[in-house]
Amino acid sequence: MRSTLRMALAAIASLAVSTAAFAADYPSRPIQVIVGFSAGGAMDATIRTIAPTLEKILGQPVVVINKPGAGGAVAWTEVARAKPDGYTLGSVNYPAISGVTASGGLPFDPLKTFTFLGNVLVDPGIVVVPTKSPYKTMGDVVAYLRKHPGGLSYGATGATSLDGLTALALGEKAGAKFRIVNFAGTPEAVTAALGGHIDALGLAVSEVLPFLQDGSVRILGVGGTERNALIPDVPTFAEQGFPIPINASSRGFVAPAGMDPAIVKKLQDAIEQATKDPDYLKRAKKVSQHITYSAPDAVSDEIANQINFLHASLPK
């Protein structure tokens, strides 16, 4: 009996030592980050901009894998099923994950299935039209839609993405709803708008500057409680009489639940450290990304709040 107990204790001790050694050696090979949106979109750009800094901190390549589909659900499902060893991570952005969850698009509860690692930026949503459009303000659009319900098409990357939820919230607040046209990713939606196939488009501030510089789009409104420093001449939705509860995207990283706590801490610390790195901050500024670190607990709390709000707001 005592011999058996000693053997069991020895096995437990050996496992603890091997687990600690594994965590100490982590990472020993490349880390992949699965992004649930197309290459060239805002979420993709966020991860690719911070990846070189994470590589420097962690000492291993950080490889971005794009798997768009179902508003991010395809990628999140793959991350949820991945081995929790720290070598498969996922991107996360809310309100997209909140909306997909509230609408029943995920076969699991992300608050239980994921370990949140921290978010790195906040990116307000905007509504744009081609410069040749007759609409100059959100008021112009709302006035038309009230007379012609569903008479304007609006490009989004999913009904529960930031752009989709922005349109939903504006429609509810203004009593004027767009006809939503969903695209696999932002590049496809932009192409459709510039080609005259849709009337308006939802974007994030970080995505729009190249189109402003070439004069191809006009911004009708921006999310946030105050004007954005990158587009100071654009009034907020609230200024125009349309305060909406979800109007910005926050983006960062998740991992499958069940990871070694030491590895979780190493990743969380690396992400927070990266947001203070001068080289990363310079790269981010060049592509109009406003770096704003959010701790893991704050991210999960905000997603929980948004899910509760959307359960009551999304069409049944």
C-alpha positions in Angstrom: 0.0 0.0 0.0 2.8 2.4 1.0 4.7 1.4 -2.1 1.8 2.1 -4.3 1.3 5.5 -2.7 4.9 6.4 -3.1 4.7 5.4 -6.8 1.6 7.6 -7.3 3.3 10.6 -5.6 6.4 10.1 -7.6 4.4 10.1 -10.8 2.6 13.3 -9.8 5.9 14.9 -9.0 7.4 13.8 -12.3 4.4 15.2 -14.2 4.7 18.5 -12.4 8.4 18.8 -13.3 7.8 17.9 -16.9 4.9 20.4 -17.2 7.0 23.1 -15.6 9.9 22.3 -18.0 7.5 22.4 -21.0 6.3 25.8 -19.9 9.8 27.1 -19.4 10.8 26.0 -22.9 7.7 27.5 -24.5 7.7 28.5 -27.3 10.1 26.1 -29.0 8.5 26.3 -32.5 6.3 28.7 -34.5 3.0 29.9 -33.2 0.0 30.2 -35.5 -2.8 32.8 -35.1 -6.0 31.9 -36.9 -7.8 35.1 -38.2 -11.5 34.7 -39.1 -11.5 37.4 -41.7 -9.9 38.0 -45.1 -6.4 39.1 -45.6 -6.2 42.9 -46.0 -9.1 43.5 -43.6 -8.9 45.3 -40.2 -8.6 42.2 -38.0 -5.9 40.7 -40.3 -4.0 44.0 -40.3 -4.1 44.2 -36.5 -2.5 40.8 -36.1 0.1 41.3 -38.9 1.2 44.6 -37.5 1.9 43.3 -34.0 3.3 39.9 -35.1 6.9 41.1 -35.6 7.0 42.5 -32.1 5.6 39.3 -30.6 8.2 37.3 -32.5 10.9 39.5 -31.0 9.6 39.0 -27.5 8.8 35.3 -27.7 11.7 34.3 -29.9 9.6 32.3 -32.5 7.8 33.1 -35.7 4.1 34.2 -35.4 2.3 32.9 -38.5 -1.1 34.4 -39.5 -3.6 31.9 -41.0 -6.7 33.5 -42.6 -9.9 31.4 -42.4 -12.8 33.7 -43.1 -16.4 32.7 -42.9 -19.6 33.0 -40.9 -18.6 36.4 -39.3 -15.5 34.8 -37.7 -17.3 31.7 -36.5 -15.3 29.3 -38.8 -12.0 30.4 -37.3 -13.2 30.6 -33.7 -14.6 27.1 -33.9 -11.2 25.8 -35.1 -9.4 27.6 -32.3 -11.8 26.1 -29.8 -11.0 22.6 -31.0 -7.2 23.2 -31.1 -4.8 21.5 -28.7 -4.4 24.0 -25.7 -0.6 24.0 -26.0 0.0 27.6 -26.9 0.9 27.0 -30.5 -2.6 27.7 -31.9 -4.1 31.0 -31.0 -6.9 33.0 -32.4 -7.7 36.6 -33.1 -10.8 38.1 -31.3 -12.7 41.2 -32.0 -15.8 42.5 -30.3 -18.5 43.3 -31.0 -18.2 40.6 -33.8 -17.8 37.7 -31.4 -20.5 39.1 -29.1 -22.9 39.3 -32.1 -22.1 35.8 -33.4 -22.7 34.4 -30.0 -25.9 36.3 -29.3 -27.3 35.2 -32.7 -26.5 31.6 -32.1 -23.7 31.4 -34.6 -21.2 29.6 -32.3 -21.7 26.1 -31.1 -20.1 27.0 -27.7 -19.9 29.7 -25.1 -16.7 31.7 -25.9 -16.5 32.9 -22.3 -16.0 29.3 -21.2 -14.2 27.9 -24.3 -11.5 30.6 -24.7 -8.7 32.0 -22.6 -8.5 35.7 -23.3 -5.0 37.0 -23.7 -5.6 40.8 -24.0 -6.7 43.2 -26.7 -4.4 45.7 -28.3 -6.5 48.4 -30.0 -9.8 50.2 -30.3 -11.0 51.1 -33.8 -14.2 53.1 -34.2 -16.7 52.2 -36.9 -17.7 54.5 -39.8 -20.2 54.6 -42.6 -18.8 55.6 -46.0 -20.2 56.2 -49.5 -18.4 56.7 -52.8 -17.6 60.4 -53.4 -20.0 60.5 -56.3 -22.9 59.6 -54.0 -25.5 62.3 -53.4 -25.5 61.7 -49.7 -23.4 64.1 -47.6 -24.4 63.2 -44.0 -26.1 60.4 -42.1 -29.1 62.7 -41.9 -29.4 62.6 -45.7 -29.3 58.8 -45.7 -31.8 58.5 -42.9 -34.2 60.9 -44.6 -34.0 58.9 -47.8 -34.5 55.5 -46.0 -37.5 56.8 -44.1 -39.2 57.5 -47.4 -37.8 54.4 -49.2 -37.4 51.6 -46.6 -34.6 49.3 -47.6 -33.9 51.5 -50.6 -30.2 51.8 -50.0 -27.7 48.8 -49.9 -25.0 48.6 -47.3 -21.9 46.4 -47.5 -20.9 44.5 -44.3 -18.7 41.5 -43.5 -21.5 39.7 -41.6 -24.7 40.7 -39.8 -22.9 40.5 -36.4 -19.6 42.2 -37.4 -18.9 45.7 -36.4 -20.1 47.1 -39.7 -23.3 44.9 -39.6 -24.1 45.8 -36.0 -23.4 49.5 -36.7 -26.0 49.4 -39.4 -28.4 47.5 -37.1 -28.0 50.0 -34.3 -28.4 53.0 -36.6 -31.5 51.5 -38.1 -33.0 51.0 -34.7 -32.1 54.4 -33.5 -33.1 56.3 -36.6 -36.1 54.2 -37.6 -34.5 53.7 -41.0 -33.0 50.4 -42.1 -30.4 49.7 -44.8 -30.7 46.6 -47.1 -27.6 44.7 -45.9 -25.3 42.9 -48.4 -22.8 40.6 -46.7 -19.3 40.0 -48.1 -16.6 37.5 -47.1 -14.2 40.3 -46.2 -13.6 44.1 -46.3 -11.6 44.0 -49.6 -14.6 42.5 -51.4 -17.0 45.0 -49.9 -14.8 48.0 -50.8 -14.6 46.7 -54.4 -18.4 46.5 -54.6 -18.8 50.0 -53.2 -16.2 51.6 -55.5 -17.7 49.8 -58.4 -21.2 51.2 -57.7 -22.7 47.9 -56.8 -23.7 49.0 -53.3 -24.7 52.4 -51.9 -22.8 52.5 -48.6 -20.3 50.6 -46.7 -19.3 49.9 -43.1 -15.6 50.2 -42.3 -13.3 51.0 -39.3 -11.2 54.1 -39.1 -8.0 52.1 -39.6 -9.2 50.9 -43.0 -10.4 54.1 -44.6 -7.3 56.4 -44.9 -6.0 55.0 -48.2 -9.4 55.7 -49.7 -9.6 59.2 -48.3 -6.2 59.9 -49.7 -7.2 58.9 -53.2 -10.5 60.6 -52.9 -12.7 57.6 -53.6 -14.9 57.7 -50.5 -16.7 60.1 -48.3 -17.2 59.4 -44.5 -20.7 60.1 -43.3 -20.2 59.4 -39.6 -17.9 57.9 -37.0 -18.4 56.0 -33.8 -17.1 57.1 -30.4 -18.1 59.7 -27.8 -15.9 62.4 -29.5 -14.4 63.1 -32.9 -11.6 60.9 -34.0 -8.1 62.6 -34.2 -7.4 60.8 -37.5 -10.6 62.2 -39.2 -11.3 65.3 -37.1 -13.7 66.9 -39.6 -16.1 63.9 -39.5 -19.0 64.2 -37.0 -19.8 61.3 -34.7 -23.1 59.4 -35.1 -24.1 60.9 -31.8 -23.5 64.5 -33.0 -25.8 63.8 -35.8 -28.6 62.6 -33.5 -27.9 58.9 -33.6 -26.1 57.8 -30.4 -25.6 54.0 -30.7 -24.3 51.6 -28.0 -22.0 49.5 -30.2 -19.8 51.6 -32.5 -16.2 50.5 -32.2 -14.1 47.4 -32.5 -11.6 46.1 -30.0 -9.1 43.5 -31.3 -6.7 41.1 -29.7 -6.0 37.4 -29.0 -7.6 34.3 -27.5 -6.4 30.7 -27.0 -8.2 27.5 -26.3 -9.2 27.0 -22.6 -7.2 24.6 -20.6 -3.7 25.9 -21.3 -0.9 25.7 -18.8 -1.2 28.8 -16.6 2.5 29.5 -17.0 2.1 29.6 -20.8 -1.0 31.8 -20.5 0.9 34.3 -18.4 3.8 34.3 -20.8 1.5 35.1 -23.7 -0.5 37.7 -21.8 2.7 39.4 -20.6 4.1 39.3 -24.2 1.0 41.0 -25.6 0.9 43.7 -23.0 4.7 44.3 -23.4 4.3 44.5 -27.2 1.8 47.4 -26.8 4.5 49.5 -25.3 7.2 48.7 -27.9 8.3 51.8 -29.8 8.7 50.0 -33.1 5.3 48.5 -32.9 3.7 51.8 -32.0 5.4 53.4 -35.1 4.1 50.7 -37.4 0.7 50.9 -36.0 0.5 54.7 -36.4 1.5 54.4 -40.1 -1.6 52.2 -40.7 -3.9 54.3 -38.5 -4.2 51.8 -35.7 -4.8 53.4 -32.3 -3.1 51.1 -29.8 -5.1 50.8 -26.6 -4.3 47.8 -24.4 -7.2 46.0 -22.6 -6.5 43.4 -20.0 -7.9 39.9 -20.4 -10.5 40.3 -17.7 -11.7 43.6 -19.1 -12.1 42.0 -22.5 -14.2 39.0 -21.3 -16.3 41.3 -19.1 -17.1 43.6 -22.0 -18.0 40.7 -24.3 -20.3 39.3 -21.6 -22.0 42.7 -21.4 -22.4 43.0 -25.1 -23.8 39.5 -25.4 -26.5 40.3 -22.9 -27.3 43.6 -24.7 -27.5 41.9 -28.1 -29.7 39.0 -26.8 -32.3 41.7 -26.3 -31.6 43.7 -29.4 -31.0 41.3 -32.3 -33.9 40.3 -34.5 -35.4 37.0 -33.3 
